[in-house]
Amino acid sequence: MSITTSLSSQDLMHYEDRYGAHNYHPIPVVLSKGDGVYVWDVEGKKYFDFLSAYSAINQGHCHPRIISTLKKQAEELTLTSRAFYNDQLGKYEKYITEYFGFDKVLPMNSGAEAVETAIKICRKWGYEKKGIAHGEALIIVCGENFHGRTTTIISFSSDPDARGNFGPYTPGFVSVPYDDIDTLGEVFAQQGKYIAGLLVEPIQGEAGVNVPGDDFIPRCAQLCAEHNILFIADEIQTGIARTGSLLAVCGNCTCEHACERGATYTRPDILILGKALSGGTYPVSAVLADDSIMEVITPGTHGSTYGGNPLACAVAMTALDVVVDEKLAQNARYLGAIFRERMQILVEKYNIVRSVRGKGLLNAILINDQPSSSTAWDICIQLAENGLLAKPTHGNIIRFAPPLVISEEELHQCCDIIEKVLSNYSDEP
């Protein structure tokens, strides 16, 4: 059976509804083309993309350098499995470890796979290096986290949709409130000898761009060091220039390139990356750590048929080159400040917007309505009708995360669209 190419948006949405599992609730647009900060639907309408595939498209849609590398490598060699060496993996491993300042990398595919990998490394380190009794290792996580949707990860999720009716759940995780260093310190003091690691997002993206206090991440790392606990940073969504520096753990660092060893930033013991590691062209993720941690992984203890494949390695190197060459961290830092200034004006002008928060070009506005209301969703529908794509999270929060290649002029055009829509939902105070 062949399917024609002249299907309408309604036809294609019907197909997804009829033949696909209903595990997503998309904004009702059907996209067929992307270029830079823009996407087009099948009828040819043009939109600003203000979600960037949850920060996977930091380098912009179909970046020509990344696509060129993808095409070239795809014509040479795509997959060998790790049963053999390939001519891209070693180069990539050297490149990415030097780029982020670690001894070793374990390449994977999806973000959730990388988190699972970090959990396995952490537990094995806890038993073999810290000396935790077998089966008693704990990993501390934060409330409202989002690290993926595998069975293990949803075992420590506070999201009822992600967690509900998927038990029995994996034990060994203890949740503490996000940005609550006092509670974390108490848990460490009470159970430190059993704790192998602390898994934390420097900024909680899916929870609505929750930005912790300036001292939270540094204090987390400090406490981990004091108690011989691994500090694990999940930078799948926040990393690779999204928040205005190479990594969100860099804080207010104005790094132009990779952070060097000994630099004055909060260096995690284990770093988890994904999403923009490929510029949105191919599933690529990575877990980085130093030898003293990564050496617990030996042949047979972990693996992936696709992890470290030559196509992924070639694409990732070019994607990271683009971040540096086009100064995307600097652009995110500069334009992010402008965006929050524009949104703060709307907070003061319209009752419908309660607050704005974020860092770099990872931002959100809090809509002045209940999370159970449809207001944020309705606003996103109106934004789409006016040529800007965004999506609500947690009911009454709208996340704004455009590709980092956006220009200042384009950013102001988008702010104008947002203001136009919000003005229809609120009287001026």
C-alpha positions as CSV (number, residue, x, y, z in Angstrom):
1,M,0.0,0.0,0.0
2,S,1.4,3.4,-1.0
3,I,0.6,6.7,0.7
4,T,0.3,9.8,-1.5
5,T,2.4,12.8,-0.7
6,S,-0.5,15.3,-1.1
7,L,-2.0,14.6,2.3
8,S,-3.3,17.6,4.3
9,S,-2.5,18.4,7.9
10,Q,-5.9,17.0,9.0
11,D,-5.2,13.7,7.1
12,L,-1.8,13.3,8.7
13,M,-3.0,14.1,12.2
14,H,-5.8,11.6,11.7
15,Y,-3.2,8.9,10.7
16,E,-1.3,9.6,13.9
17,D,-4.4,9.4,16.0
18,R,-5.6,6.2,14.3
19,Y,-2.4,4.3,14.0
20,G,-0.1,5.6,16.6
21,A,0.0,5.1,20.4
22,H,-1.4,8.2,22.2
23,N,1.6,9.0,24.3
24,Y,1.9,12.6,23.2
25,H,-0.5,15.5,22.9
26,P,1.0,17.7,20.2
27,I,0.1,21.3,19.2
28,P,-2.1,20.7,16.1
29,V,0.4,21.7,13.4
30,V,2.1,19.2,11.0
31,L,5.6,20.2,10.1
32,S,7.4,19.2,6.9
33,K,10.4,21.5,6.6
34,G,12.9,23.3,8.8
35,D,15.7,25.9,8.3
36,G,17.5,27.7,11.1
37,V,14.9,29.2,13.4
38,Y,12.0,28.5,11.1
39,V,9.7,25.5,10.3
40,W,6.9,25.1,7.7
41,D,3.8,23.0,7.9
42,V,2.6,20.9,5.0
43,E,0.4,23.7,3.7
44,G,3.4,26.0,3.5
45,K,2.7,28.2,6.6
46,K,5.9,29.5,8.2
47,Y,6.6,29.5,11.9
48,F,9.2,30.5,14.4
49,D,10.3,27.4,16.4
50,F,10.4,28.4,20.0
51,L,10.7,24.9,21.4
52,S,13.7,23.6,19.5
53,A,12.7,19.9,20.0
54,Y,13.2,20.5,23.7
55,S,16.6,22.1,23.1
56,A,17.9,19.4,20.7
57,I,18.0,22.0,17.8
58,N,20.4,24.5,19.5
59,Q,22.3,24.8,16.2
60,G,19.1,25.5,14.2
61,H,17.1,23.2,11.9
62,C,19.1,21.4,9.2
63,H,22.3,23.3,9.8
64,P,24.2,23.0,6.5
65,R,27.5,21.9,8.1
66,I,25.9,19.2,10.2
67,I,23.8,18.0,7.3
68,S,26.8,17.9,5.0
69,T,28.7,15.7,7.6
70,L,25.6,13.5,8.0
71,K,25.4,12.9,4.2
72,K,29.1,12.3,3.7
73,Q,29.4,9.8,6.6
74,A,26.2,8.1,5.7
75,E,27.7,7.3,2.2
76,E,30.8,5.8,3.8
77,L,29.8,3.8,6.9
78,T,26.9,4.0,9.3
79,L,27.1,1.1,11.7
80,T,29.6,-1.6,12.8
81,S,28.5,-2.3,16.3
82,R,31.2,-2.3,18.9
83,A,32.3,-5.8,17.9
84,F,34.8,-4.0,15.7
85,Y,36.7,-0.7,15.8
86,N,35.6,2.1,13.4
87,D,37.5,5.0,12.1
88,Q,35.3,7.7,13.7
89,L,34.8,6.6,17.3
90,G,38.4,7.1,18.6
91,K,38.6,10.5,17.0
92,Y,35.2,11.4,18.6
93,E,36.2,10.1,22.0
94,K,39.4,12.2,22.0
95,Y,37.5,15.2,20.7
96,I,34.6,15.2,23.2
97,T,36.7,14.4,26.3
98,E,39.1,17.2,25.5
99,Y,36.1,19.5,24.7
100,F,34.5,19.0,28.1
101,G,37.6,18.2,30.1
102,F,37.2,14.5,31.2
103,D,39.3,11.4,30.8
104,K,36.7,9.1,29.3
105,V,33.4,9.0,27.5
106,L,30.8,6.2,27.2
107,P,28.7,6.9,24.0
108,M,25.0,6.1,23.9
109,N,22.0,7.2,21.8
110,S,19.1,8.7,23.7
111,G,19.1,10.9,26.7
112,A,17.3,8.3,28.8
113,E,19.9,5.7,27.9
114,A,22.6,8.1,29.0
115,V,20.9,8.6,32.4
116,E,20.5,4.8,32.8
117,T,24.2,4.5,32.0
118,A,25.2,7.1,34.6
119,I,23.1,5.3,37.2
120,K,24.8,2.0,36.4
121,I,28.3,3.6,36.6
122,C,27.4,5.3,39.8
123,R,26.1,2.2,41.5
124,K,29.0,0.1,40.4
125,W,31.5,2.8,41.6
126,G,29.6,2.8,45.0
127,Y,30.2,-0.9,45.5
128,E,33.7,-1.3,44.0
129,K,35.3,2.1,45.0
130,K,33.4,3.5,48.0
131,G,32.7,0.1,49.6
132,I,29.0,0.3,50.0
133,A,27.5,-3.1,50.9
134,H,26.0,-5.0,47.9
135,G,22.4,-4.0,47.2
136,E,22.4,-1.0,49.6
137,A,23.6,1.8,47.3
138,L,21.4,4.9,47.2
139,I,21.2,7.7,44.6
140,I,19.7,11.0,45.7
141,V,17.4,12.8,43.2
142,C,15.4,16.0,43.3
143,G,11.6,16.4,43.4
144,E,10.0,17.5,40.1
145,N,12.9,16.0,38.2
146,F,12.7,14.8,34.6
147,H,15.4,12.4,33.5
148,G,13.4,10.3,31.1
149,R,10.7,7.7,31.1
150,T,12.3,4.3,31.4
151,T,11.1,2.0,34.2
152,T,14.1,2.8,36.4
153,I,13.8,6.6,35.9
154,I,10.1,6.8,36.4
155,S,10.6,5.0,39.7
156,F,11.9,8.2,41.2
157,S,9.7,10.6,39.2
158,S,7.1,12.8,40.9
159,D,5.0,13.1,37.7
160,P,1.9,11.0,38.2
161,D,1.4,10.6,34.4
162,A,4.9,9.3,33.9
163,R,4.8,7.1,37.0
164,G,1.2,5.9,37.3
165,N,0.5,2.2,37.0
166,F,4.0,1.2,35.8
167,G,5.1,-0.5,39.1
168,P,6.7,-2.3,40.7
169,Y,9.3,0.4,40.9
170,T,13.1,0.2,41.1
171,P,14.3,0.8,44.6
172,G,17.5,2.7,45.7
173,F,16.5,6.3,45.1
174,V,15.8,9.0,47.7
175,S,14.1,12.3,46.6
176,V,14.8,15.7,48.2
177,P,13.2,19.0,47.3
178,Y,15.0,20.9,44.5
179,D,17.1,23.9,45.5
180,D,16.9,22.9,49.2
181,I,20.5,22.5,50.3
182,D,19.7,22.2,54.0
183,T,17.5,19.1,53.4
184,L,20.2,17.6,51.1
185,G,22.8,18.2,53.8
186,E,20.7,16.4,56.4
187,V,20.2,13.4,54.1
188,F,23.9,13.2,53.4
189,A,24.7,13.5,57.1
190,Q,22.3,10.7,58.0
191,Q,22.8,8.3,55.1
192,G,26.1,9.4,53.5
193,K,27.8,6.0,53.8
194,Y,25.1,4.4,51.7
195,I,24.9,7.2,49.1
196,A,26.7,6.6,45.8
197,G,25.6,9.7,43.9
198,L,23.5,12.8,43.6
199,L,21.6,13.1,40.2
200,V,20.5,16.7,39.5
201,E,19.5,19.0,36.7
202,P,21.3,22.3,37.0
203,I,18.0,23.9,35.7
204,Q,14.8,21.8,35.7
205,G,13.5,22.3,32.1
206,E,10.5,20.0,32.0
207,A,9.3,21.2,35.4
208,G,8.9,24.7,34.0
209,V,12.4,26.1,33.8
210,N,13.0,26.0,37.6
211,V,16.2,28.0,38.1
212,P,17.8,27.3,41.5
213,G,19.6,29.9,43.6
214,D,23.2,30.7,42.6
215,D,24.7,28.7,45.4
216,F,22.7,25.5,45.0
217,I,24.8,23.7,42.4
218,P,28.2,24.7,43.8
219,R,27.0,23.6,47.3
220,C,25.7,20.3,45.9
221,A,29.2,19.6,44.5
222,Q,30.8,20.7,47.7
223,L,28.6,18.4,49.8
224,C,29.3,15.5,47.5
225,A,33.0,16.0,47.8
226,E,32.8,16.1,51.6
227,H,30.9,12.8,51.7
228,N,32.6,10.9,48.9
229,I,29.5,11.0,46.8
230,L,29.4,11.3,43.0
231,F,27.9,14.6,41.7
232,I,26.0,13.7,38.5
233,A,24.9,16.6,36.3
234,D,22.1,15.8,33.8
235,E,22.8,18.5,31.1
236,I,20.8,16.8,28.4
237,Q,18.5,19.8,28.0
238,T,20.6,22.6,29.7
239,G,24.0,21.8,28.2
240,I,25.7,22.7,24.9
241,A,25.3,26.5,25.1
242,R,21.5,26.6,25.8
243,T,21.8,28.6,29.1
244,G,24.5,31.0,27.9
245,S,27.6,29.0,28.7
246,L,28.8,25.7,27.5
247,L,27.3,23.9,30.5
248,A,24.7,25.2,32.9
249,V,26.9,24.1,35.8
250,C,29.3,26.7,34.6
251,G,27.0,29.2,36.4
252,N,27.9,32.7,35.3
253,C,31.1,31.6,33.5
254,T,31.5,33.5,30.2
255,C,33.5,30.6,28.6
256,E,34.1,31.0,24.9
257,H,35.0,27.4,24.4
258,A,35.3,24.2,26.4
259,C,36.0,24.5,30.2
260,E,39.5,23.5,31.1
261,R,40.5,21.3,33.9
262,G,40.9,23.4,37.1
263,A,38.6,26.1,35.8
264,T,36.5,27.9,38.3
265,Y,33.2,26.2,37.5
266,T,31.3,23.5,39.2
267,R,32.7,20.3,37.6
268,P,30.5,17.3,37.9
269,D,32.0,13.8,38.6
270,I,29.7,12.4,35.9
271,L,28.3,14.6,33.0
272,I,25.3,13.5,31.0
273,L,24.8,15.0,27.5
274,G,22.3,14.4,24.7
275,K,19.9,16.4,22.5
276,A,22.0,19.2,20.9
277,L,25.0,16.9,20.8
278,S,23.9,16.1,17.3
279,G,22.2,19.3,16.4
280,G,18.9,17.5,16.2
281,T,19.9,15.3,13.2
282,Y,20.5,11.9,14.9
283,P,20.2,10.4,18.4
284,V,23.5,10.9,20.2
285,S,24.1,11.0,23.9
286,A,27.2,10.6,26.1
287,V,28.3,10.0,29.6
288,L,31.6,11.6,30.6
289,A,33.8,10.9,33.7
290,D,37.4,10.5,34.8
291,D,39.3,7.3,34.8
292,S,38.9,6.7,38.6
293,I,35.1,6.4,37.9
294,M,34.8,5.1,34.4
295,E,37.2,2.2,35.0
296,V,34.4,0.3,36.8
297,I,33.0,-0.3,33.3
298,T,34.6,-3.4,31.8
299,P,33.8,-5.6,28.7
300,G,30.3,-7.0,29.1
301,T,29.1,-4.7,31.8
302,H,27.4,-2.2,29.5
303,G,26.8,-1.7,25.8
304,S,24.7,-0.6,22.9
305,T,24.6,-1.8,19.3
306,Y,24.3,1.8,18.1
307,G,26.3,3.6,20.8
308,G,29.4,5.1,19.3
309,N,28.4,4.3,15.7
310,P,30.5,6.2,13.0
311,L,27.6,8.3,11.8
312,A,26.8,9.5,15.3
313,C,30.4,10.3,16.0
314,A,31.0,12.3,12.9
315,V,27.8,14.3,13.3
316,A,28.5,15.1,17.0
317,M,32.0,16.5,16.3
318,T,30.6,18.9,13.6
319,A,27.7,19.8,15.9
320,L,30.0,20.8,18.7
321,D,32.3,22.6,16.3
322,V,29.3,24.8,15.2
323,V,28.6,25.7,18.8
324,V,32.1,27.2,19.2
325,D,32.5,28.6,15.7
326,E,29.2,30.5,15.7
327,K,29.5,31.6,19.3
328,L,26.2,30.1,20.3
329,A,26.8,30.4,24.0
330,Q,27.5,34.1,23.7
331,N,24.4,34.6,21.6
332,A,22.2,32.7,24.1
333,R,23.6,34.8,26.9
334,Y,23.1,38.1,25.2
335,L,19.7,37.4,23.7
336,G,18.4,35.7,26.7
337,A,18.8,38.8,28.8
338,I,16.9,40.8,26.1
339,F,14.1,38.2,26.0
340,R,13.6,38.3,29.8
341,E,13.5,42.1,29.8
342,R,10.8,42.0,27.1
343,M,8.8,39.4,29.0
344,Q,9.2,41.3,32.3
345,I,7.5,44.3,30.6
346,L,4.6,42.0,29.8
347,V,4.5,40.8,33.5
348,E,4.1,44.4,34.6
349,K,1.7,45.3,31.8
350,Y,-0.7,42.3,31.7
351,N,-2.4,40.4,34.5
352,I,-2.3,37.2,32.5
353,V,1.5,36.8,33.0
354,R,2.6,36.2,36.6
355,S,6.4,35.9,36.2
356,V,9.2,35.1,33.8
357,R,12.2,33.0,34.7
358,G,15.1,31.4,32.9
359,K,18.7,31.6,31.9
360,G,20.2,32.1,28.4
361,L,17.7,31.1,25.9
362,L,15.9,28.6,28.2
363,N,13.0,30.6,29.6
364,A,9.4,30.3,30.7
365,I,6.5,32.5,31.6
366,L,4.0,31.5,34.3
367,I,0.4,32.1,33.3
368,N,-1.8,33.6,35.9
369,D,-4.3,30.7,36.0
370,Q,-4.6,27.3,37.6
371,P,-2.5,24.4,36.3
372,S,-5.7,22.5,35.6
373,S,-7.0,25.3,33.3
374,S,-6.6,25.3,29.5
375,T,-5.3,28.9,29.4
376,A,-1.7,28.2,28.6
377,W,-2.7,25.7,26.0
378,D,-5.1,28.2,24.4
379,I,-2.3,30.8,24.4
380,C,0.0,28.4,22.6
381,I,-2.7,27.7,20.0
382,Q,-3.0,31.5,19.4
383,L,0.8,31.8,19.2
384,A,0.8,29.1,16.5
385,E,-1.9,30.9,14.6
386,N,0.3,34.0,14.7
387,G,3.4,32.1,13.5
388,L,5.2,31.0,16.7
389,L,5.4,27.5,18.1
390,A,5.7,26.8,21.8
391,K,4.1,24.3,24.2
392,P,2.9,24.4,27.8
393,T,4.3,22.3,30.6
394,H,2.8,21.6,34.0
395,G,-0.5,23.2,32.9
396,N,0.1,26.9,33.3
397,I,3.8,27.3,32.3
398,I,4.9,28.1,28.7
399,R,8.5,27.3,27.9
400,F,10.3,29.4,25.3
401,A,13.6,27.9,23.9
402,P,14.4,29.0,20.3
403,P,17.4,27.8,18.3
404,L,20.5,29.5,19.5
405,V,21.2,30.8,15.9
406,I,18.3,33.3,16.3
407,S,19.1,36.9,15.6
408,E,18.2,39.9,17.7
409,E,15.8,41.2,15.1
410,E,14.1,37.8,14.9
411,L,13.9,37.6,18.7
412,H,12.1,41.0,18.9
413,Q,9.7,39.8,16.2
414,C,8.9,36.8,18.4
415,C,8.5,39.0,21.4
416,D,6.0,41.1,19.5
417,I,4.0,38.0,18.6
418,I,3.9,36.9,22.2
419,E,2.8,40.3,23.3
420,K,0.1,40.5,20.7
421,V,-1.4,37.2,21.8
422,L,-1.1,37.9,25.6
423,S,-2.8,41.3,25.1
424,N,-5.9,39.4,24.0
425,Y,-6.0,37.4,27.3
426,S,-5.6,40.2,29.8
427,D,-6.7,43.7,30.7
428,E,-3.8,46.0,31.6
429,P,-3.5,46.4,35.4
